[in-house]
């Protein structure tokens, strides 16, 4: 995600728990105007060979002049 965004919310997917923190840190460095709004997980875990995906919802930080 190297483009500049002006959208209020962005959704990022992380493949596994081990990469979650590094994915968050990388996004924060590239997009300092966004903050984490929510993190959720979905998937089947270890059942039937499934996997878990993590979804990070980012929100554009409020402009301090408007607060």
HELIX and SHEET records of a PDB file:
HELIX    1   1 UNK A   17  UNK A   30  1                                  14    
HELIX    2   2 UNK A   47  UNK A   49  5                                   3    
SHEET    1   A 3 UNK A   9  UNK A  14  0                                        
SHEET    2   A 3 UNK A  52  UNK A  60 -1                                        
SHEET    3   A 3 UNK A  34  UNK A  43 -1                                        
END                                                                             
